[in-house]
């Protein structure tokens, strides 16, 4: 039987996945605009997509490549089931065109999951929206610089005559799409959108997201007001992607390929049933001993792991012993920091090594 999964969480790029994604049919109730109804030309979309792939930073590629969520657990089935749940949830979200709500302890890999998907599926740079208590839907969709437009409107009449474009066309330069708005631009492949720490948002934001998650489109009123009925009005705007512009027709943004949306939460609050109904929910597991070894090898390389194997395995066991205390949360990157410091040519005195481990392994719930 052919493996239905597109994402495997193994840090390897999936050959041929691009064409599979393009041909993947959505459920009848999750169909958005058809290819033939996309107002941007194929050339415009393809050019923008090539630029998006070029924007991917090396550190983001490394982050995706080094991500591991292995089901090869030798200590029982609980962790393996949790790992498979994450992999299956990601793939189900892609097939069903549904956002993922990923919960888990700090440092469990929730944020890195988005970069891993982008790397394995070769989907270019990740659009990231970090949520605070002041974040709003409008901020995620677009920003309109009314002050800059007012300043430009105060130019002399001579300067105004020298402009080659009309005011209706020029208004686009005062608009910049946010991460959410950029993710819903029409394309043949889905963008990866990371909505980080959504549990820190204002109580209204999850409900405000429901419409765009359901309809796959939004309007920019400032552009709609400038559109002439019966005409095809094109506005060029900036996007969240650096130096990449998009053409918007009649002030309406409509997606073709629904973005792959990863929303992370530390579990600090619950969400309304209507919001949860539109998401696939999954919890990131804490890595087992074998999974931690795999993660360490991915970050430091097989050779470095073997050269300091005894030391690394001792640190992993020590980390797991301390993590075993349910009231003392610890993150995987604390282990990586400790391994780097204590196996990178540094040979501290025994008392210093114990002090360093105490500092680097300090619980995230410790107020000191």
N, C-alpha and C positions, 0 to 999 in steps of 0.2 A: 504493500500500500504506500502511495506517495505521501511523504510527510507534509501535512497541511501547514506547518509552522513556517513563517517567514523570518521570525526572530527567535534566536536560540540562546542568547545570553552567554556566548562562549568567546566573544572577542574576535570572531572571524567574519569577514565580509561575505555576504551571501551572493554568490555569483548568479547573475541572471535575474536577480530579484526586481530590478527596475522594470523590466517588461511585465513581470507578474503583477506588480502593483498597478501598472497602467491598464492591464486587462481585467483586474479584479472588479467584479460586478457588486455594487452595493445592494442591500436589501431594498425592496420596492418602496418602503417607507423612509429610506434614508438617501433617496436620489436627489441630487441638487441640479444645478444647471447642466445641460448636455454640452458636449464638446462643440457642436455646431452653433450653440447659443452663446458661447463665450464671445464677448465683444472685443477683447484683445485678439490680435492676430497670432497665429501659431509662431511666427517669427519673434514677435515681442515676448511671448511667454518663454520660448526656448532661450532667448538671449538673457532674459532675467534669471532663468534657472541656472545657466552656465556661470553667471556672475555670483549667484548664491553659493554654488559649490566652491568657487575660488575664494570666498570669504572665510571658509572654515579655517579656524586657527589651529596651529600645530598642537597646542596644549589641549584643545577640545578633542582633536583626533586621538591623542594619547589617552585622554580620559575615557573615551568610548572604547578604545582598543584594550585598555587595561581592566575594564569592568568584567567581573566574573560572577555568575550566579550558578554554581555547579550543583547538579543533583546527585553527584557521586558521594553521598554521605554514608560513612561506614558505621555510624553510631545510632542508627535507627531510621524510622520512616517519617517521623514528624517533620524534620527539616526538609527532606526530599519532597514531601507533599507541598510544603510551603513554597519551595523553589519552583516546582512545576506549576503551582497556582499563579505565580508571577509571570512566568513565560507564557502560559495559556491565556492569562488576562490581557497581556500585551497583544498577542495575536488575535484574540477575539475582538479587541478594540479596533484593530485595523480592519478586520472583516466587516464588523458591524458599524463602523464609522461612529464610535462612541468614545468620549473622553475617559481617561483613567484617573481615579482618585487613589493615590498610593500613600498609605500610611506606614508608619514605622518609627523606630527610635532614631534619634539624631545619629548620623554617621552610618546608617544601615544601607546607604546606596540609593536612596530615593531619587535624588537629583541626578546622580551619575547614570541612572537608568535611561534618561532622555538622551544623553550623549551616546550611550551604547546603542540605542535604537538607530540614531542618526548614522553612526559609523557602520553598523552591520548592514543596514539597508541602503547605504550610500545616498543619504538624503540631504547632504550639505550641512550648512550651519544651523545651529539650534537657536530658535527665537526664545528669549527668556524674559519673563515678566515677574519680577520679585514683588511680592505683595506686602503691603504694610496696612496699618489700621486706616490710613487715609486714601488707599487705592480705590479708584472708581472705574466703572465700565468705560466711561468716556475716555479716561486716561489710557486704558488698554487699547481702545479702538483708534483714536487719532488725537492730535493736538492742532489747534488752530491759533496761529500767532497773530491775534488781532492788533496788538500794539505795533508790530512791524508793519502791518498793512496800513495802519493809520499814519505812521511816519512817512511811508512812501507816498501816501495820498496827498501829503503836504508839499510835494515837489512843485516846482514852478510850471507854468503852462508850457514853456519851451521844452523842458525836460520831458513832460508828458507826451508832447508831439513826437519826440524822438523814439518813443517806444514802438516796437514793431508789432507787439501782440496787444490784443484788446484786454480790457480789464477782466472780462469774463474768463479769458484764458489764463491770465496772470494770477488769478486768485489761488490756483493750485500750489504756487510756490510758498504759500503761507501755511500749508497743511502737511503734516508728517504723520504717517500711519504708525501706530504703536505696535507692539509685538503681536497683540491679539488681532488687530486689523490687518497687519501684514500677512499673518498666517492664513487669512481667508481670501487673499487675492486668488483669482482663478489660475490654476495650473494643472498639468496632467499628472503630477506626482504630489503626494501630501508633504507639507512642511511639518517639522517637529516643533511643537510649542510647549515650553516648560512654564507652567504657572506655579511658582515656588512659594511654599508656605501659605496656602490659601486659608488655612485655619486662623491666620492672623488678620484676616480682612474684616472690614465692617460687616455687621450682621446682614446687610442688604445685598452685598456683592454676589454671593452664590445665586440668589434668585434673579439678579439682574443679568446673569450670564445665560439663563435658561433659553431666552429667545434666539440668541445667535447660535447656541449649541443645537437648537432644534431646526432652525431655518437655514443656517449656513450663509447668512447674508446680513448686511447692515447698510444704512444710508448715511451720507454726510450732508446734513441740511444746508451747510454753507455752499456746497456745490449744487445741490438740488435747486436752490433758489436762483442760481445763475444759469440753469439749463433752460433752453428754449423748447417749448412743446413741439413735437413733431420732428425735431432735429436731433442729430447724434452729436452731443456736446462732449468733447474730450478734454479732460483736465489732467495734467501731469503733476504728480505729487511725490514727495520724498517718502521713503519707507524706513522701517526699523533697520533694514540692511544698509550698511554704510555705502554711500555713493550709488545706491541703486534706486531708480525711480520707477514708478508704475503709472500707466495710463488708465484713468477711471472714466467711464462713460456715464454721463447723466447723474453723477453723484452716488451711484449704487455699486457696492462691492459684493460680488456673489462668488462663492467657491464652486469648483467642479470636484476636485479631490478634497474631501474633508480632512483637515489636518489631524495629525497624530498628537493628541493633547495629553500631557502628563501633568497632573495637579498633585503636588505633594502636601502632606499634612503630618504634623507631629502628634496628631490625635488630641490636641488641646481643646477641641470643641466638637460638637456634633453639627450636622448639616440638615436642612429641611428635607423631608421625604421626596418632594418634587425634584430637588437637586440630585439626590442620591439615585432616583429612578433613572435619570438620564446618564448616569456614569456606571462604569464597571469598577468595583471597589476591590482592592487587594492589599495585603499587608506584606511589607518586605521582611523576610526572616533574618535573624541574626546568623552570620556565617558559622558553620561548624569548623572543627579543627582542620579537616581536609580542605574545606572551602577556603579557609584563611591561608593555607599553604599555597593553594592555587593563586589566590590574590597576590600574595607576596612574590611568587615567581613571575607573575604578569608585570609587576612594577619594577622588580630588581633584576629579572632575568634568571634563567635556569642556572647559569654558571655561578652567579653571585650567591644564589640560594645554596648550591651544593658546597661552595667554599666555606660558608658559615652555617651549615645545616644544623649542627648541634646547638649553636647559640640561638638561631632563629626558632627552632622547635621549642627550646626552653622558654623563650619569650612568649611564644604563642600559648604554651600551656599556662604560663603565669598570667597572661592576659585573660584567658578563659576562666581561670580560677577566680580572678577578681570580678569578671563580668558575671559570674554565677550568682553573685549577690544581687537579688532583684531590685534592691533599693539603690544600687550603685551603678548607674548607667555609664557605659563606655562605648566609644566609637572606633570603628576599624582604622580610621586614619591616625588615631593615637598609637595603635600598634605599629603602623608603618613608620611613623615618626621615630618611635623608640628603636625599631630595627635599623633604620638608617643611621641614627646617631651612634648606636653601640656596635655596628658592624662595618662602619665606613672608615676603617683605619684608626679609629679612636680607641684607646685602651685605657679607660679611666681606672683609678683605684677602686677596690671592691666597695668601699664605703660610698664613693662618688657614684658608682654604678647603681647602687641601691637607691641613692637619693634621686638620681635621674629617672629611674623607673617609677619611683613614687610621684615625682612631678608630672611625668608624661602620661602615666596611667591614672591620674587623678579623676575621680568620678565627675561626670557632667552635672550631677545633682548636688555636688559639694559646693557650698557657698563660699568657701575659702578661696 
